[in-house]
Amino acid sequence: MNYSVSDIMRDVRITLDQNNVSETLVSLGDIDTLTLEQIIESKIEVAARTVESTAPNVMLDSGKAFANRSTPHQKLVYGETISEGVVYWVSEHGRGSGRILLPSDFLRLVTFKMSDWEYGVTSLVREGDALYSRQFSRYPGLRGNIQRPVVTMRNQIEGLVLEFFSCDAGDSVTVEKAQYIAIPKIRDGNIDLCERLRPAVVYYIACLVAQSTGDNALSESMQATCKQLMEMA
């Protein structure tokens, strides 16, 4: 959901005021009202990114699509260059897998589901994890399948790539769901945030502001409240 940066900054100031902001924050030497505003604004993107990347999946919005049923499927020889937004399909029965080049603003996965899977996947296995190497095993029982699908992510020259394992439906399989959370950025005085995480973002901004002025006690208090808000479903 799109929010006004000025409204977020107002809520941060209110949050700090309600929690008895220390004299360090409001009257220390060089820190005047303008500087405080600049400090708050400078913390918005990093706070939003931290909260949205660590919050439970149930607190996220539906996100943005990065592939859909109309996305073309092509066979891929491993090592070939892949194009953004295109799924490359390996159609060997029982070992159907594919790749999608993720958008450049990808932060985290909301959900990914192929049409023959029994459920969607909400978390990614990173390259280097033991489960990742199992996806390339010659033994089907060790790889992801339609009952226990696996979605992984790794870096390639082209960027971050999502890989999915595995499908049985051959060339008829389609991408049923593919949603992600984008890296939050301020654009034209607004920023997109997950609606249920907005209060947590406000408190984490306040945490970072207090931290930057040396008020560690206040910073810890704001962080604790942020964590509580992130866990509320």
Beta strands, then each sheet from edge to edge (+ up, - down):
strand 1: 2-4
strand 2: 64-65
strand 3: 73-74
strand 4: 87-90
strand 5: 96-101
strand 6: 106-114
strand 7: 125-126
strand 8: 150-156
strand 9: 159-167
strand 10: 175-182
strand 11: 190-192
sheet 1: 1+ 11-
sheet 2: 2+ 10- 6+
sheet 3: 3+ 4+ 5- 9+ 8- 7-
end
